[in-house]
Amino acid sequence: MLDENVPQDVADMLIAHGHKAEFIRQYVVPGTPDQIVATASQELEAVLISFDGDFETIAPRVPKGQRNRFRRLSRILMRCSEPQAALRLSRVLDFVVREFELATPSAPMRLTIGKSYLRTDR
């Protein structure tokens, strides 16, 4: 699932490599709050790809009784420039696929892809 700030060439690259890639705007209107974007991605069992670091801070904004809602959300935070995104992701795609295979509902995939680094949080 590609957030609204992800360039089209990222979707094109993923599709060219045999993956499904859809923009969140196919499910919610642009500007929808991050909590709803996260919920939609999680319910669709999709990996959310975004340049928006706000997804790291969703938990503090969710009411305490509902904080377990996003524990199954797998996501990739892009910390490179938008023009570099498709190339950076394509270079680490095998690693991303393997990390997703290791993910479980209680330990979802969380990756950060930067200009010169790749970080996973397990």
Buried (B, 14 or more C-beta within 10 A) or exposed (E): BBBBEBBEBBBEBBEEEEEEBBBBBEBBEEEBEBBEBBBBBBEEEBBBBBBBEBBBEBBEEBEEEEEEBBEBBBBBBBBBEEEBBBEBBBEBBEEBEEBBEEBEEEEBBBBBBEEEEBEBEE
